[in-house]
Amino acid sequence: MNPRALKTLLASFVVAGSAQAAATYDCLIEPTQTIELRSTVGGRIEKITVRRGDKVQKGQVLVQLESSAERAAAESARYRAEMEGEEAVARTKLKYAKVAYERKRDMHADKLMSGQERDDAEGEMRSAEAELKLAEDNRRVAALEADEQSALLSRRSIRAPFNGVVADQQMYTGEVIETGDPKKPILKLAQLDPLRVHIIMPRTAFGKVKKGMKVQVAPEIPTAGRVEGTVVIIDSLIDAASGTFGVFLDVPNPDSAIPAGIKCRATAPIN
């Protein structure tokens, strides 16, 4: 057999072996998650910093409600928490009360002062200690109130819970949000990195596909090349009517080159 014929025969064996060791299935590319952003408090929308189609970063402020009263309350509480005058007065009073008590205690020991005067000085010292403790407690309470007001203020800002894109906008600057109104969200967000690929597999493949398995995915658009996904979820129930079960992949999509909502073909290394 000549070298060219031998090479052709070996190539046909490789292709046949690959076909036996892999199977291709229809699949659908979806966002990893899609959520609706609503406010937990009522108020007028002061500003929306994004619009439909914009990319967002986790923690980014997307919606700001009117919050002048809450901001003033938070600043007032923070100022009270930072006030040191009451504690300073109490410490000074305690300092001199201790000195007076120690002096009168020594004078009483030397028979130069009555026991009543020594007891009165000790009482004043104990009272000063209690006043300092009360001042410290008041400052701790003020710090807790400052934290509470800051938390209430933070609820007036709605932040992105993940990196993604704005899929839809249903409310706009100037509109008023009613507390507990379930009618419509302010924004809808979709997470596109990673993407979630949903594969429908026949029951004959159950047990062959494993979590962590690498699967090749070919999106049905000409601009997207073949990508590799990782099996993250395998349904434990098989649909009795169709005899199929679902498998879900995570596919990296850092540049948003692959859109969600398109069909694909997935090739899994199973026979």
Summary of the structure (lengths in Angstrom):
residues: 271
radius of gyration: 35.3
end to end distance: 31.8
largest distance: 127.4
contacts: 763
relative contact order: 0.21
helix: 38%
strand: 31%
